[in-house]
Amino acid sequence: QGGIHGREYITTSVLIKAVKYLQSLPFNGTLYIAPAINIDGIKIVDVQIKDGVIIHKAVSPVLSPNVSCSIDWDIRYSRMQNHTGEHLLSGIAHKMYGCTNVGFHMGNEITVDFDKELTDEDITVLEAEANKAIYKNVSVVAEFPTEDVLKTLDYRSKLELTENIRIVTIDGFDICACCAPH
């Protein structure tokens, strides 16, 4: 199925693994960033979930019912690093200034929105602290702790989660519920 919307081609051809992964995420609507994937060599520029249907927006039509997909690893890896950097910055801002991350945007620019205004000096301190962690090459671990362990963790989360809670820990800097690649 599909159609043309402006210059983007919309296809509802979806891989079963992609469906299961996207349906497991704790939101319904716009994904935080377009995937770094190609379907039959055609670049996917956006993914939306509407009424339980996952819609891939492609640069040209995807016509075959049987497709092969690939990840653009350079883009994916860059986004993984940037997303981990957002966790690092948000964790430090939370510990130092009591800030809550209320938004994160990756595109041509990367922005992080906090619920408190930070001064230029605060931002300089955050940057220096984040760079210290990067220079130290601290560990980043993603895991699904047991319910008993989860109860003992003081972790950041934007949502009230009740099952399949994946925790990303940046040693000494952040503990946060997150389902995205790192």
N, C-alpha and C positions, 0 to 999 in steps of 0.2 A: 504494500500500500504506500501511497505517497502523494505528493503534490508539490506545486511550486509556490513559494511565498516570496515575492520580490525576486531577488537573485539567489535565494537559498532554496535548496531542494529539501523537502521534508520527507523522511522515510520512517515508517514504523517497523521496519525490519529490525529485529532485535535478536541478539544471541541469548540463549538461555542463561549462561553464566552472568552476563551483564544484567539481565533482568533480576536474577536472584541477589546480586550484589546491590544494585540500586534499590530494590525493595527492602533490603535490610537496613538501609540508612534511616536515621530518625528524623526525616522531614519529607515533605511532599511539595514539590514546586520546582524552583530553579536550582540547579546544581551550582555550587559556588564558583565553578570554572568549567569551561568546555574541556572535554577529555582530549588527551593527546593520542587519539586513535585514528586509524584509517579503516574503512570498510571497503574491501575489494580495491584498495589503493586510492580510495576517495576520502579526502580529508573531512572529518566531522568537526564542525565549528561550534556546535552547541548541543546540549542534551536537556530536555525538559521532561518532567513527569506530570501528566495531566490526566485526571480521572483514572489513575492507575495504569495509564499507558505511557510507556517510555518512548519519547520521540527524539530521533537523532536528526539534526539539521546538517546537511552535507553541502559541499560546494557544487556538486553535480549529482544527477540521479543514481541511486543504487538500485539496479534492476533485477539482479539475480536473487532467487529465494534462498540459495545456498551461497554463503559468502565466506571470505577469509578476512580476518582482522589482524591488524598489527598496531603496536604501540610506537609512537615517535619517542624513542627513549631519551633523546637529548632534551626535549621539552618536558617530558614526564619527570626526569631526574632534576631538572632545574626547578620545577614546581614543588617537588618533594623537599628540596633544600629550602626553598622560600617558605614553605608551609612550616617546616621545622623551625626556621628562624622566627616565624610569627609566634609559635609556641614559646620559644625562648624569650622573646621580647615581652610577651604577655605575662609569662610567669614572673619575670623580674619586675614588671610594672605592678603586678598584683602584690608581690611581697614588699616592694619598697614604698609604693604609694597607695596601696589599697584599690587599685584600678581594676575594673572589669572590662574585658574585651567584649565590645558589643558589635563588632563588624570587622571583617577582613576581606580585602578585595585584591585579586591578582589579575592583572591585564597588562597594558602597556606600562602602568605604574603599579606599585604595590602599596597599599595603605592598610593601616590598622586603626580602628576607631575604639577609643576608650570612653568610659562613662564619666571621666574627670578630665579637666583641662590640665595639660602639662606645660610647664615653662620650657623655654629653650634650654635652660640649664638642666632640667629634669631629663629631657630627651638626650642631651649629651651624656649624662650619667648612664641612662639606659643603654645607649649605644656602646659605651665603654664596657659595661658589665656583660653585655651580650658578646662582645668581641673577646672578652676574657674566657668565656665558656667555649667559644669557637677555637681559640688558640690552645685551650686545654684539651680539646677533642673529647669532651665529655660524652658519656654513652647516652644513646637514645634507644629506649626499649619500648616496644608495643606488645601488650599482652592482655589476655582476658583473665583477670584474677577471679578466684572463687568468691562466692558471696561473703564468706567469712572474712577473707582478706580485704575485700572491697569496703566492708564496714569500717575497717581500721584506717583507710586511706583518706587524707584530706586532699581532694582533687577538685580542679575547676571543671565546671560543666555548664553549658548554656541551657540545657534541657534537663528535666526530671526523667532520668533513664531508669528502667526497671529490669531490663534483661540484656544479655549479650553486650555487656559494657566493656569496651576496649579502652584500656588506659595507656597513654603514652607518657613515659617518664623521661625527662631530661635530667640526668643525675645532678641533684643539688640545685636545680633551677626551676623545674616545673613538673607538675603532675596534672594531667588533663584527660578527660574523656574525649576520644576522637576516633572517627572511623576512616579518616583519610590516610593516604600513603605518606610515609616519612622516610 
